[in-house]
């Protein structure tokens, strides 16, 4: 049976669409800038999101390994919806900060939990080898939700963002309802599940962390996923400001971002096909960094196209690495181990957001993008070199890790 055609996966795709249908997501940075917040203040708000995700990433993964993953996803959606209610009731830096804490918690509850649920559903049906394809399509659905929500937001933005915030709230609460309808895939045999249920929270956490440390190739895969994911996050986080600096209106910024994300969505859907090309490349993350650097040297539509190209390359790399990661994880601590990668990514996000904001205010936002581009290029070259060295040496069993682009 084709996995993407079955009703359970149809519900998963629907959930993924609604959970990322947040019209204000493409515009909040522009909204904050319009209210007079500096780049550093905007970065601090985003860093609060990352810090909360960081603190809750692994604990939420443990909860998802010990309890019904659908309920964890539903709780995350309710937290996300609460974000925009807080923004509506308490406009200002303090209210936005509290809202980002809620949104960061929602991200932690969704990230590793969703990927573990998806992999388990495929494994239950005996088609886990299709994970790259299905994950790529799920990412396509997710990004299409971003595209459509941005397009919807554009005509709603006038002198107020109230309508956009209310619509975002409704979408989040709807995704919470959809979460409980997802398929409860079996995670492991009855005997193994009994072990997990009988374990204490910290025992499950310890097993997940020990596996991340000892499993052949797993630690390297986690680092690679974290770096690629953080790079994509930082580029897309500040992309609205990059476009806004070209003196476009908020509505136009939303449409430009929708087009950018649309291309990313197409690349995500084609990740499996692109993988054969990317895995022959020495350092595709370095290519993404170089493209971003070129974007900072140009202006107008060309700069936006180059920014989008950088995000597209990074997105495909991230999907391939996340697939490689799942093949190395034991079923009963899958969400926990996946969340270790998410935790590592949020550490990099947190540092990167603050550094970007401080550098942008001290110099220019263009200079901050240039610094990010150089770091991406360097990281891509270094990680690619280390992986080639480990696989050619044949030591420590690392050859079990597929030849990934930066692993």
BELWOLIN-V270342 format. One record per backbone hydrogen bond with DSSP energy under -0.5 kcal/mol. NH is the residue of the N-H (numbers start at 0). CO is the residue of the C=O. Records with the same first field share a line. If there is no record, write none. Layout:
NH->CO / CO
This chain:
4->1
5->1 / 2
9->5
10->6
11->7
12->8
13->9
14->10
15->11
16->12
17->13
18->14
19->15 / 16
20->17
21->19
24->21
25->22
26->23
27->23
30->26
31->27
32->28
33->29
34->30
35->32
36->31
41->37
42->38
43->39
44->40
45->41
46->42
47->43
48->44
49->45
50->46
51->47
52->48
53->49
54->50
55->51
56->52
57->53
59->55
60->56
61->57
62->58
63->59
64->60
65->61
66->62
70->67
71->67
72->68
73->69
74->70
75->71
76->72
77->73
78->74
79->75
80->76
81->77
82->78 / 79
83->79
84->80
85->81
86->82
87->83
88->84
89->85
95->91
96->92
97->93
98->94
99->95
100->96
101->97
102->98
103->99
104->100
105->101
106->102
107->103
108->104
109->105
110->106
113->109
114->110
115->111
116->112
117->113
118->114
119->115
120->116
121->117
122->118
123->119
124->120
125->122
126->121
129->126
130->127
133->129
134->130
135->131
136->132
137->133
138->134
139->135
140->136
141->137
142->138
143->139
144->140
145->141
146->142
147->143
148->144
149->145
150->146
151->147
152->148
153->149
154->150
155->151 / 152
156->152 / 153
157->155 / 159
164->160
165->161
166->162
167->163
168->164
169->165
170->166
171->167
172->168
173->169
174->170
175->171
176->172
177->173
178->174
179->175
180->177
181->178
184->182
192->188
193->189
194->190
195->191
196->192
197->193
198->194
203->199
204->200
205->201
206->202
207->203
208->204
209->205
210->206
211->207
212->208
213->209
214->210
217->214
218->214
220->216
221->217
222->218
223->219
224->220
225->221
226->222
227->223
228->224
229->225
230->226
231->227
232->228
233->229
234->230
235->231
236->232
237->233
238->234
239->235
241->237
242->238
243->239
244->240
245->242
246->243
247->242
252->248
253->249
254->250
255->251
256->252
257->253
258->254
259->255
260->256
261->257
262->258
263->259
264->260
265->261
266->262
267->263
268->264
269->265
270->267
273->269
274->270
275->271 / 272
276->273
277->273
278->274
279->276
280->277
285->282
286->282
287->283
288->284
289->285
290->286
291->287
292->288
293->289
294->290
295->291
296->292 / 293
297->293 / 294
301->298
302->298
303->299
304->300
305->301
306->302
307->303
308->304
309->305
310->306
311->307
312->308
313->309
314->310
315->311
316->312
317->313
318->314
319->315
320->316
321->317
322->318
323->319
324->320
325->321
326->322
327->324
328->325
332->329
333->330
336->332
337->333
338->334
339->335
340->336
341->337
342->338
343->339
344->340
345->341
346->342
347->343
348->344
349->345
350->346
351->347
352->348
353->349
354->350
355->351
356->352
357->353
358->354
359->355
360->356
361->357
362->358
367->363
368->364
369->365
370->366
371->367
372->368
373->369
374->370
375->371
376->372
377->373
378->374
379->375
380->376
381->377
382->378
383->379
384->380
385->381
386->382
387->383
388->384
389->385
390->386
391->387
392->388
393->389
394->389
397->394
399->396
400->397
403->401
